[in-house]
């Protein structure tokens, strides 16, 4: 009788350890997913910033071209 009680306790302990291990695995997977999401958001933000800088540079270049063209026309007249 005592032996079967110990076997049951051992089985319960094993089950609890397996549940804890599973919970730890789930937590690790969730944490990894969150980190990947954060990385994607950072990459997206960096890309948007880079595109905004490129757009600003293009606008500056276009404005300089217009200014140069206006000066050339004024000098021509």
MARBA-3410 file (N, C-alpha, C, O; in Angstrom, 1 decimal):
77
0.8,-1.2,0.0,0.0,0.0,0.0,0.9,1.3,0.0,0.7,2.2,-0.8 ~ 1.8,1.2,0.9,2.7,2.4,0.9,3.4,2.6,-0.4,3.7,3.7,-0.8 ~ 3.8,1.5,-1.0,4.5,1.5,-2.3,3.7,2.2,-3.3,4.2,3.0,-4.1 ~ 2.4,1.9,-3.4,1.5,2.5,-4.5,1.3,4.0,-4.2,1.2,4.8,-5.1 ~ 1.3,4.4,-2.9,1.2,5.8,-2.6,2.4,6.5,-3.1,2.2,7.6,-3.7
3.5,6.0,-3.0,4.8,6.6,-3.4,4.8,6.6,-4.9,5.3,7.6,-5.5 ~ 4.3,5.6,-5.6,4.2,5.6,-7.1,3.3,6.7,-7.5,3.6,7.4,-8.5 ~ 2.2,6.9,-6.9,1.2,7.9,-7.2,1.8,9.3,-7.0,1.7,10.2,-7.9 ~ 2.5,9.5,-5.9,3.2,10.8,-5.7,4.2,11.0,-6.7,4.4,12.2,-7.2 ~ 5.0,10.0,-7.1,6.0,10.2,-8.1,5.4,10.6,-9.4,5.9,11.4,-10.1
4.3,9.9,-9.8,3.6,10.2,-11.0,3.1,11.6,-11.0,3.2,12.3,-12.0 ~ 2.5,12.1,-9.9,2.0,13.5,-9.8,3.2,14.5,-9.9,3.0,15.5,-10.6 ~ 4.3,14.2,-9.3,5.5,15.0,-9.4,6.0,15.1,-10.8,6.3,16.2,-11.3 ~ 6.0,14.0,-11.5,6.4,14.0,-12.9,5.5,14.8,-13.7,5.9,15.6,-14.6 ~ 4.2,14.7,-13.5,3.2,15.4,-14.2,3.3,16.9,-14.0,3.3,17.7,-14.9
3.6,17.3,-12.8,3.8,18.7,-12.4,5.0,19.3,-13.1,5.0,20.4,-13.7 ~ 6.1,18.4,-13.1,7.3,18.9,-13.8,7.1,19.0,-15.3,7.6,20.0,-15.9 ~ 6.4,18.1,-15.9,6.1,18.2,-17.3,5.2,19.5,-17.6,5.5,20.2,-18.6 ~ 4.3,19.8,-16.7,3.4,21.0,-16.9,4.3,22.2,-16.8,4.1,23.2,-17.6 ~ 5.2,22.2,-15.8,6.1,23.4,-15.6,7.0,23.6,-16.8,7.2,24.7,-17.3
7.5,22.5,-17.3,8.4,22.5,-18.5,7.6,23.0,-19.7,8.1,23.9,-20.5 ~ 6.4,22.6,-19.9,5.5,23.0,-21.0,5.2,24.5,-20.8,5.3,25.3,-21.8 ~ 4.9,25.0,-19.6,4.7,26.4,-19.4,5.9,27.2,-19.7,5.8,28.3,-20.3 ~ 7.1,26.7,-19.3,8.3,27.4,-19.6,8.5,27.5,-21.1,9.0,28.5,-21.7 ~ 8.3,26.4,-21.8,8.4,26.4,-23.3,7.5,27.4,-23.9,7.9,28.1,-24.9
6.2,27.4,-23.5,5.3,28.3,-24.0,5.7,29.8,-23.8,5.6,30.6,-24.7 ~ 6.2,30.0,-22.6,6.7,31.4,-22.3,7.8,31.8,-23.1,7.9,32.9,-23.6 ~ 8.7,30.8,-23.4,9.9,31.1,-24.2,9.5,31.4,-25.6,10.0,32.3,-26.3 ~ 8.5,30.6,-26.2,8.1,30.8,-27.5,7.4,32.2,-27.6,7.6,32.9,-28.6 ~ 6.5,32.5,-26.6,5.9,33.8,-26.7,6.9,35.0,-26.6,6.7,36.0,-27.3
7.9,34.8,-25.8,8.9,35.9,-25.6,9.6,36.0,-27.0,9.9,37.2,-27.4 ~ 10.0,34.9,-27.6,10.7,35.0,-28.9,9.8,35.7,-29.9,10.3,36.5,-30.7 ~ 8.5,35.4,-29.9,7.6,36.0,-30.9,7.5,37.5,-30.6,7.5,38.3,-31.6 ~ 7.5,37.9,-29.4,7.4,39.3,-29.0,8.7,40.0,-29.5,8.6,41.1,-30.1 ~ 9.8,39.4,-29.3,11.1,40.0,-29.7,11.1,40.1,-31.3,11.6,41.1,-31.8
10.6,39.1,-32.0,10.6,39.2,-33.4,9.6,40.3,-33.9,9.9,41.0,-34.8 ~ 8.5,40.5,-33.2,7.6,41.6,-33.5,8.3,42.9,-33.3,8.1,43.8,-34.1 ~ 9.0,43.0,-32.2,9.7,44.3,-31.9,10.7,44.6,-33.0,10.9,45.7,-33.4 ~ 11.5,43.5,-33.4,12.5,43.7,-34.4,11.8,44.2,-35.7,12.3,45.1,-36.4 ~ 10.7,43.5,-36.1,10.0,43.9,-37.3,9.5,45.4,-37.2,9.7,46.1,-38.2
9.0,45.8,-36.1,8.6,47.2,-35.9,9.8,48.1,-36.0,9.6,49.2,-36.6 ~ 10.9,47.8,-35.4,12.1,48.6,-35.5,12.6,48.7,-37.0,12.9,49.8,-37.4 ~ 12.6,47.6,-37.7,13.0,47.6,-39.1,12.0,48.5,-39.9,12.4,49.2,-40.8 ~ 10.7,48.3,-39.6,9.7,49.1,-40.3,9.9,50.6,-40.1,9.9,51.4,-41.0 ~ 10.2,51.0,-38.8,10.4,52.4,-38.5,11.7,52.9,-39.2,11.7,54.0,-39.7
12.7,52.1,-39.2,14.0,52.5,-39.8,13.8,52.7,-41.3,14.3,53.7,-41.9 ~ 13.0,51.8,-41.9,12.7,51.9,-43.4,11.9,53.2,-43.6,12.2,53.9,-44.6 ~ 10.9,53.4,-42.8,10.1,54.6,-43.0,10.9,55.9,-42.9,10.8,56.9,-43.6 ~ 11.8,55.9,-41.9,12.7,57.0,-41.6,13.6,57.2,-42.8,13.8,58.4,-43.3 ~ 14.2,56.1,-43.3,15.1,56.2,-44.5,14.3,56.7,-45.7,14.9,57.6,-46.4
13.1,56.3,-45.9,12.3,56.7,-47.1,12.0,58.2,-46.9,12.0,59.0,-47.9 ~ 11.7,58.7,-45.7,11.4,60.1,-45.5,12.6,60.9,-45.8,12.5,62.0,-46.3 ~ 13.8,60.4,-45.3,15.0,61.2,-45.6,15.3,61.3,-47.1,15.7,62.3,-47.6 ~ 15.1,60.1,-47.8,15.3,60.1,-49.3,14.3,61.1,-49.9,14.7,61.8,-50.9 ~ 13.1,61.1,-49.5,12.1,62.0,-50.0,12.5,63.4,-49.8,12.3,64.3,-50.7
12.9,63.7,-48.6,13.4,65.1,-48.3,14.5,65.5,-49.2,14.6,66.6,-49.6 ~ 15.5,64.6,-49.4,16.6,64.9,-50.2,16.2,65.2,-51.7,16.6,66.1,-52.3 ~ 15.3,64.3,-52.1,14.7,64.5,-53.5,14.0,65.9,-53.6,14.2,66.5,-54.6 ~ 13.3,66.2,-52.6,12.6,67.5,-52.6,13.6,68.7,-52.6,13.4,69.7,-53.3 ~ 14.6,68.5,-51.8,15.7,69.6,-51.8,16.3,69.7,-53.2,16.5,70.8,-53.7
16.6,68.6,-53.8,17.3,68.6,-55.1,16.3,69.2,-56.1,16.8,70.0,-57.0 ~ 15.1,68.9,-56.1,14.1,69.5,-57.0,14.0,71.0,-56.8,13.9,71.7,-57.8 ~ 14.0,71.4,-55.6,13.9,72.8,-55.3,15.2,73.6,-55.8,15.1,74.6,-56.3 ~ 16.3,72.9,-55.6,17.6,73.5,-56.1,17.6,73.6,-57.7,18.0,74.6,-58.2 ~ 17.0,72.6,-58.3,16.9,72.6,-59.7,16.0,73.7,-60.2,16.3,74.4,-61.2
14.9,73.9,-59.5,14.0,75.0,-59.9,14.7,76.3,-59.7,14.5,77.2,-60.5 ~ 15.4,76.5,-58.6,16.1,77.7,-58.3,17.1,78.0,-59.4,17.2,79.1,-59.9 ~ 17.9,77.0,-59.8,18.9,77.1,-60.8,18.3,77.5,-62.1,18.7,78.4,-62.8 ~ 17.2,76.8,-62.4,16.5,77.1,-63.7,15.9,78.6,-63.7,16.0,79.3,-64.7 ~ 15.4,79.0,-62.6,14.9,80.3,-62.4,16.0,81.3,-62.6,15.9,82.4,-63.3
17.2,81.1,-62.0,18.3,82.0,-62.1,18.8,82.0,-63.6,19.1,83.1,-64.1 ~ 18.8,80.9,-64.2,19.3,80.8,-65.6,18.3,81.6,-66.5,18.8,82.4,-67.4 ~ 17.0,81.5,-66.2,16.1,82.2,-67.0,16.2,83.7,-66.8,16.1,84.6,-67.7 ~ 16.5,84.1,-65.5,16.6,85.5,-65.2,17.9,86.1,-65.8,17.9,87.2,-66.3 ~ 19.0,85.3,-65.8,20.2,85.7,-66.4,20.1,85.8,-67.9,20.7,86.6,-68.6
19.2,84.9,-68.5,19.0,84.9,-69.9,18.3,86.2,-70.4,18.6,86.8,-71.4 ~ 17.3,86.7,-69.5,16.6,87.9,-69.9,17.5,89.0,-69.6,17.0,90.2,-69.8
END
